[in-house]
């Protein structure tokens, strides 16, 4: 089994979206880091307050897919569904 890496950016279109990210991000990070198979999960605002750098590592495809499934039904997933994501994924 090989690790799965996701790297890229979450790109808000306005300050309201950025405020939603800032509000919900701490719990999203906490829940993700507690998931089985999560090796690392970092989300940090860049020099642009509307752009967040996302870097994730999961132990295998199954744990990455389980994460994606959990997120899609979470408060984070619903509230940020319209925010652009520019991600690259390796290891799937």
GIRAPE-V774857 format. One record per helix or strand of 3 or more residues. SS is the DSSP state (H for helix, E for strand). FROM is the first residue (numbers start at 1). LEN is the number of residues. If there is no record, write none. Layout:
[[SS FROM LEN] [SS FROM LEN]]
This chain:
[[E 4 8] [H 15 19] [E 38 8] [E 51 8] [H 61 12] [H 75 5] [E 84 7]]
